Amino acid sequence: MRQKIVAGNWKMNNDKKASKQLIKEIKNSIKNLSLENTRVIVAPTFVNLSSSVKEAKKSDVEVVAQNMHQAKNGAYTGEISADMLKAVGIKTVILGHSERRTYFGETDAILAEKVNAILENDLETIFCFGELLEDRKSESHFAVVESQISNALFHLDATNWKNIVLAYEPVWAIGTGETASAEQAQEMHAFIRSIVEKKYNKDIADAVSILYGGSVKPANAKEIFSKPDVDGGLIGGAALKAEDFTGIIKAI
C-alpha cells in the first residue's frame, strides 16, 4: 500500500522560536490521530533544521529540508550539502520546487545532479514538477510534466525509486488561491503514474507516492485526497497554521 503523506513546505517563514512552536502545536494536534501508513512532514528553513529536529523527536512529525546542493563540499557560498543535512538528522529533501526553478534557475539537468547526490547519500527526495499557466492554456501540460520527470528522474535504476516521492504542483495554483479541480489533479496524477509504469514497471508505478501541491486547504483537501492517484499534498500557506495543517492531515 502506498504511503499517504502530508508535507508542509514553510519556505522562507518562521524564525527559530516560531518553528519550534508550530511543531509543538502540530504534535499536540495529531497525537491522538490514527496515522497508520500516513507521514506528517514539515520543512523549515536551513537555520532552523537542527532545533526543529530536536523539537519533533519522538513524535509523528518528520523534519525535512527545502533544498540541497549537489556537490559534496567546496566553494559554493550559501549552499548546503548532504553531509551537513545528515549531521543534523535530515533524511529527506525537497527538490525542484517551482520557486527554485523560477527564481534560482534550477534546470532539469541541475536537478538530475541533485537527485543523484540525494541517492548517493542514502537520502529520500520529494521531487517537484508542474506546468505554468501558459502550458495549461496551450494544452501542453502533459508534455511539460513528462519532460520534467523524464529529464531529471528517468536515468535512475528501478531500485532507486524506493527513495523517490513525486509532487505535482501546477504552478498557476501556487499561492494564487486558484486550485486545480480534484478531477484535474487525478487526471494528471494518473498520467504521471502511467509514464512511470511505461518507463519502469507497474509495481514501481503503483508504489510511488504522488502528492498534489497547489493551494490545498482544509476545505478542499478531502475531495482532492479522495482521488485514487492522489496520495497526499505538499502544502504551502496552509502549513503555517497548525489548525489548518491539522485539518488537512485529518482529511487524508
Contacts in CASP RR format, 6 or more apart in sequence:
PFRMAT RR
TARGET T0000
AUTHOR 0000-0000-0000
METHOD contacts of the structure
MODEL  1
MRQKIVAGNWKMNNDKKASKQLIKEIKNSIKNLSLENTRVIVAPTFVNLS
SSVKEAKKSDVEVVAQNMHQAKNGAYTGEISADMLKAVGIKTVILGHSER
RTYFGETDAILAEKVNAILENDLETIFCFGELLEDRKSESHFAVVESQIS
NALFHLDATNWKNIVLAYEPVWAIGTGETASAEQAQEMHAFIRSIVEKKY
NKDIADAVSILYGGSVKPANAKEIFSKPDVDGGLIGGAALKAEDFTGIIK
AI
1 37 0 8 1.000
2 206 0 8 1.000
2 207 0 8 1.000
2 208 0 8 1.000
2 209 0 8 1.000
2 231 0 8 1.000
3 37 0 8 1.000
3 38 0 8 1.000
3 39 0 8 1.000
3 209 0 8 1.000
3 231 0 8 1.000
4 37 0 8 1.000
4 38 0 8 1.000
4 39 0 8 1.000
4 209 0 8 1.000
4 225 0 8 1.000
4 231 0 8 1.000
4 232 0 8 1.000
4 252 0 8 1.000
5 38 0 8 1.000
5 39 0 8 1.000
5 41 0 8 1.000
5 126 0 8 1.000
5 165 0 8 1.000
5 209 0 8 1.000
5 211 0 8 1.000
5 231 0 8 1.000
5 232 0 8 1.000
5 233 0 8 1.000
6 38 0 8 1.000
6 39 0 8 1.000
6 40 0 8 1.000
6 41 0 8 1.000
6 232 0 8 1.000
6 233 0 8 1.000
6 235 0 8 1.000
6 245 0 8 1.000
6 248 0 8 1.000
6 249 0 8 1.000
6 252 0 8 1.000
7 39 0 8 1.000
7 41 0 8 1.000
7 42 0 8 1.000
7 43 0 8 1.000
7 64 0 8 1.000
7 94 0 8 1.000
7 126 0 8 1.000
7 167 0 8 1.000
7 211 0 8 1.000
7 233 0 8 1.000
7 234 0 8 1.000
7 235 0 8 1.000
7 239 0 8 1.000
8 41 0 8 1.000
8 42 0 8 1.000
8 43 0 8 1.000
8 234 0 8 1.000
8 235 0 8 1.000
8 236 0 8 1.000
8 239 0 8 1.000
8 245 0 8 1.000
9 43 0 8 1.000
9 66 0 8 1.000
9 94 0 8 1.000
9 97 0 8 1.000
9 234 0 8 1.000
9 235 0 8 1.000
9 236 0 8 1.000
9 239 0 8 1.000
10 19 0 8 1.000
10 22 0 8 1.000
10 42 0 8 1.000
10 43 0 8 1.000
10 44 0 8 1.000
10 45 0 8 1.000
10 66 0 8 1.000
10 236 0 8 1.000
10 239 0 8 1.000
10 240 0 8 1.000
11 66 0 8 1.000
11 99 0 8 1.000
11 236 0 8 1.000
12 45 0 8 1.000
13 45 0 8 1.000
13 240 0 8 1.000
14 22 0 8 1.000
14 44 0 8 1.000
14 45 0 8 1.000
14 48 0 8 1.000
14 240 0 8 1.000
15 48 0 8 1.000
16 47 0 8 1.000
16 48 0 8 1.000
16 51 0 8 1.000
19 44 0 8 1.000
19 45 0 8 1.000
19 48 0 8 1.000
19 51 0 8 1.000
19 52 0 8 1.000
19 55 0 8 1.000
20 48 0 8 1.000
20 51 0 8 1.000
20 52 0 8 1.000
20 55 0 8 1.000
22 42 0 8 1.000
22 240 0 8 1.000
22 242 0 8 1.000
23 42 0 8 1.000
23 52 0 8 1.000
23 55 0 8 1.000
23 56 0 8 1.000
23 59 0 8 1.000
23 61 0 8 1.000
23 63 0 8 1.000
24 55 0 8 1.000
25 242 0 8 1.000
26 40 0 8 1.000
26 42 0 8 1.000
26 61 0 8 1.000
26 242 0 8 1.000
26 245 0 8 1.000
26 246 0 8 1.000
27 56 0 8 1.000
27 59 0 8 1.000
27 60 0 8 1.000
27 61 0 8 1.000
29 242 0 8 1.000
29 243 0 8 1.000
29 245 0 8 1.000
29 246 0 8 1.000
29 249 0 8 1.000
30 40 0 8 1.000
30 60 0 8 1.000
30 61 0 8 1.000
30 246 0 8 1.000
30 249 0 8 1.000
31 59 0 8 1.000
31 60 0 8 1.000
33 249 0 8 1.000
33 250 0 8 1.000
35 60 0 8 1.000
35 249 0 8 1.000
38 249 0 8 1.000
38 252 0 8 1.000
39 62 0 8 1.000
40 60 0 8 1.000
40 61 0 8 1.000
40 62 0 8 1.000
40 249 0 8 1.000
41 61 0 8 1.000
41 62 0 8 1.000
41 63 0 8 1.000
41 64 0 8 1.000
41 92 0 8 1.000
41 126 0 8 1.000
42 52 0 8 1.000
42 56 0 8 1.000
42 61 0 8 1.000
42 62 0 8 1.000
42 63 0 8 1.000
42 64 0 8 1.000
42 239 0 8 1.000
43 63 0 8 1.000
43 64 0 8 1.000
43 65 0 8 1.000
43 66 0 8 1.000
43 94 0 8 1.000
44 52 0 8 1.000
44 63 0 8 1.000
44 66 0 8 1.000
45 66 0 8 1.000
46 65 0 8 1.000
46 66 0 8 1.000
46 80 0 8 1.000
49 63 0 8 1.000
49 65 0 8 1.000
49 85 0 8 1.000
49 88 0 8 1.000
49 89 0 8 1.000
49 90 0 8 1.000
50 88 0 8 1.000
52 63 0 8 1.000
53 63 0 8 1.000
53 88 0 8 1.000
53 89 0 8 1.000
53 90 0 8 1.000
56 62 0 8 1.000
56 63 0 8 1.000
62 91 0 8 1.000
62 92 0 8 1.000
63 89 0 8 1.000
63 90 0 8 1.000
64 90 0 8 1.000
64 91 0 8 1.000
64 92 0 8 1.000
64 93 0 8 1.000
64 94 0 8 1.000
64 126 0 8 1.000
65 80 0 8 1.000
65 85 0 8 1.000
65 90 0 8 1.000
65 92 0 8 1.000
65 93 0 8 1.000
65 94 0 8 1.000
66 93 0 8 1.000
66 94 0 8 1.000
66 97 0 8 1.000
67 80 0 8 1.000
67 93 0 8 1.000
67 94 0 8 1.000
67 95 0 8 1.000
67 97 0 8 1.000
67 100 0 8 1.000
68 80 0 8 1.000
68 81 0 8 1.000
68 82 0 8 1.000
68 85 0 8 1.000
68 93 0 8 1.000
68 95 0 8 1.000
68 114 0 8 1.000
68 117 0 8 1.000
68 118 0 8 1.000
68 123 0 8 1.000
69 76 0 8 1.000
69 79 0 8 1.000
69 80 0 8 1.000
69 81 0 8 1.000
69 114 0 8 1.000
69 117 0 8 1.000
70 110 0 8 1.000
70 113 0 8 1.000
70 114 0 8 1.000
70 116 0 8 1.000
70 117 0 8 1.000
71 79 0 8 1.000
71 81 0 8 1.000
71 117 0 8 1.000
72 81 0 8 1.000
72 82 0 8 1.000
72 83 0 8 1.000
72 117 0 8 1.000
73 81 0 8 1.000
73 83 0 8 1.000
82 117 0 8 1.000
82 118 0 8 1.000
82 120 0 8 1.000
82 121 0 8 1.000
82 123 0 8 1.000
83 121 0 8 1.000
85 93 0 8 1.000
85 123 0 8 1.000
86 121 0 8 1.000
86 123 0 8 1.000
90 123 0 8 1.000
91 123 0 8 1.000
91 124 0 8 1.000
92 123 0 8 1.000
92 124 0 8 1.000
92 125 0 8 1.000
92 126 0 8 1.000
92 165 0 8 1.000
93 118 0 8 1.000
93 123 0 8 1.000
93 124 0 8 1.000
93 125 0 8 1.000
93 126 0 8 1.000
94 125 0 8 1.000
94 126 0 8 1.000
94 128 0 8 1.000
94 167 0 8 1.000
94 234 0 8 1.000
95 111 0 8 1.000
95 114 0 8 1.000
95 115 0 8 1.000
95 118 0 8 1.000
95 125 0 8 1.000
95 126 0 8 1.000
95 127 0 8 1.000
95 128 0 8 1.000
96 106 0 8 1.000
96 111 0 8 1.000
96 114 0 8 1.000
96 127 0 8 1.000
96 128 0 8 1.000
96 129 0 8 1.000
96 152 0 8 1.000
97 128 0 8 1.000
97 169 0 8 1.000
98 128 0 8 1.000
98 130 0 8 1.000
98 169 0 8 1.000
98 171 0 8 1.000
98 174 0 8 1.000
100 106 0 8 1.000
101 107 0 8 1.000
102 171 0 8 1.000
106 114 0 8 1.000
108 147 0 8 1.000
108 148 0 8 1.000
108 151 0 8 1.000
108 152 0 8 1.000
109 151 0 8 1.000
111 127 0 8 1.000
111 151 0 8 1.000
111 152 0 8 1.000
112 151 0 8 1.000
112 152 0 8 1.000
112 153 0 8 1.000
112 155 0 8 1.000
114 125 0 8 1.000
115 125 0 8 1.000
115 127 0 8 1.000
115 152 0 8 1.000
115 153 0 8 1.000
115 156 0 8 1.000
118 124 0 8 1.000
118 125 0 8 1.000
118 163 0 8 1.000
119 156 0 8 1.000
119 160 0 8 1.000
119 163 0 8 1.000
122 163 0 8 1.000
123 163 0 8 1.000
124 163 0 8 1.000
124 164 0 8 1.000
124 165 0 8 1.000
125 163 0 8 1.000
125 164 0 8 1.000
125 165 0 8 1.000
126 165 0 8 1.000
126 166 0 8 1.000
126 167 0 8 1.000
126 211 0 8 1.000
126 234 0 8 1.000
127 152 0 8 1.000
127 153 0 8 1.000
127 164 0 8 1.000
127 165 0 8 1.000
127 166 0 8 1.000
127 167 0 8 1.000
128 167 0 8 1.000
128 168 0 8 1.000
128 169 0 8 1.000
128 234 0 8 1.000
129 145 0 8 1.000
129 148 0 8 1.000
129 149 0 8 1.000
129 152 0 8 1.000
129 166 0 8 1.000
129 167 0 8 1.000
129 168 0 8 1.000
129 169 0 8 1.000
130 141 0 8 1.000
130 144 0 8 1.000
130 145 0 8 1.000
130 148 0 8 1.000
130 168 0 8 1.000
130 169 0 8 1.000
130 170 0 8 1.000
130 171 0 8 1.000
131 140 0 8 1.000
131 141 0 8 1.000
131 144 0 8 1.000
131 145 0 8 1.000
131 170 0 8 1.000
131 171 0 8 1.000
131 172 0 8 1.000
132 144 0 8 1.000
132 171 0 8 1.000
132 172 0 8 1.000
133 171 0 8 1.000
133 172 0 8 1.000
135 141 0 8 1.000
135 144 0 8 1.000
136 170 0 8 1.000
136 172 0 8 1.000
141 170 0 8 1.000
141 188 0 8 1.000
142 188 0 8 1.000
142 191 0 8 1.000
145 168 0 8 1.000
145 188 0 8 1.000
145 191 0 8 1.000
145 192 0 8 1.000
146 191 0 8 1.000
146 195 0 8 1.000
149 166 0 8 1.000
149 192 0 8 1.000
149 195 0 8 1.000
149 196 0 8 1.000
150 195 0 8 1.000
150 199 0 8 1.000
153 164 0 8 1.000
154 199 0 8 1.000
156 164 0 8 1.000
158 200 0 8 1.000
158 201 0 8 1.000
158 204 0 8 1.000
161 196 0 8 1.000
161 200 0 8 1.000
161 204 0 8 1.000
161 207 0 8 1.000
161 208 0 8 1.000
162 207 0 8 1.000
164 208 0 8 1.000
165 208 0 8 1.000
165 209 0 8 1.000
165 210 0 8 1.000
165 211 0 8 1.000
166 192 0 8 1.000
166 208 0 8 1.000
166 209 0 8 1.000
166 210 0 8 1.000
166 211 0 8 1.000
167 210 0 8 1.000
167 211 0 8 1.000
167 212 0 8 1.000
167 213 0 8 1.000
167 233 0 8 1.000
167 234 0 8 1.000
168 185 0 8 1.000
168 188 0 8 1.000
168 189 0 8 1.000
168 192 0 8 1.000
168 210 0 8 1.000
168 211 0 8 1.000
168 212 0 8 1.000
168 213 0 8 1.000
169 212 0 8 1.000
169 213 0 8 1.000
169 214 0 8 1.000
169 234 0 8 1.000
170 180 0 8 1.000
170 184 0 8 1.000
170 188 0 8 1.000
170 213 0 8 1.000
170 214 0 8 1.000
172 178 0 8 1.000
173 179 0 8 1.000
173 180 0 8 1.000
173 213 0 8 1.000
173 214 0 8 1.000
173 215 0 8 1.000
174 213 0 8 1.000
174 214 0 8 1.000
174 215 0 8 1.000
174 236 0 8 1.000
175 214 0 8 1.000
175 215 0 8 1.000
175 236 0 8 1.000
175 237 0 8 1.000
176 215 0 8 1.000
177 215 0 8 1.000
178 215 0 8 1.000
179 214 0 8 1.000
179 215 0 8 1.000
179 216 0 8 1.000
179 217 0 8 1.000
179 220 0 8 1.000
179 224 0 8 1.000
180 188 0 8 1.000
180 212 0 8 1.000
180 214 0 8 1.000
182 220 0 8 1.000
182 223 0 8 1.000
182 224 0 8 1.000
182 226 0 8 1.000
182 227 0 8 1.000
182 230 0 8 1.000
183 227 0 8 1.000
185 212 0 8 1.000
185 224 0 8 1.000
185 227 0 8 1.000
185 230 0 8 1.000
186 227 0 8 1.000
186 228 0 8 1.000
186 229 0 8 1.000
186 230 0 8 1.000
189 210 0 8 1.000
189 212 0 8 1.000
189 227 0 8 1.000
189 229 0 8 1.000
189 230 0 8 1.000
190 228 0 8 1.000
190 229 0 8 1.000
192 210 0 8 1.000
192 229 0 8 1.000
193 205 0 8 1.000
193 206 0 8 1.000
193 208 0 8 1.000
193 210 0 8 1.000
193 229 0 8 1.000
194 205 0 8 1.000
196 204 0 8 1.000
196 205 0 8 1.000
196 208 0 8 1.000
197 204 0 8 1.000
197 205 0 8 1.000
197 206 0 8 1.000
209 231 0 8 1.000
209 232 0 8 1.000
210 229 0 8 1.000
210 230 0 8 1.000
210 231 0 8 1.000
211 230 0 8 1.000
211 231 0 8 1.000
211 232 0 8 1.000
211 233 0 8 1.000
211 234 0 8 1.000
212 224 0 8 1.000
212 230 0 8 1.000
212 232 0 8 1.000
212 233 0 8 1.000
212 234 0 8 1.000
213 233 0 8 1.000
213 234 0 8 1.000
213 235 0 8 1.000
213 236 0 8 1.000
214 234 0 8 1.000
214 236 0 8 1.000
216 224 0 8 1.000
216 233 0 8 1.000
216 235 0 8 1.000
216 236 0 8 1.000
216 238 0 8 1.000
216 248 0 8 1.000
217 238 0 8 1.000
217 244 0 8 1.000
217 248 0 8 1.000
218 238 0 8 1.000
218 244 0 8 1.000
218 247 0 8 1.000
218 248 0 8 1.000
218 250 0 8 1.000
218 251 0 8 1.000
221 247 0 8 1.000
221 248 0 8 1.000
221 251 0 8 1.000
221 252 0 8 1.000
222 251 0 8 1.000
224 230 0 8 1.000
224 233 0 8 1.000
225 232 0 8 1.000
225 233 0 8 1.000
225 251 0 8 1.000
225 252 0 8 1.000
232 252 0 8 1.000
233 248 0 8 1.000
235 245 0 8 1.000
235 248 0 8 1.000
237 244 0 8 1.000
238 244 0 8 1.000
238 245 0 8 1.000
238 248 0 8 1.000
239 245 0 8 1.000
239 248 0 8 1.000
END
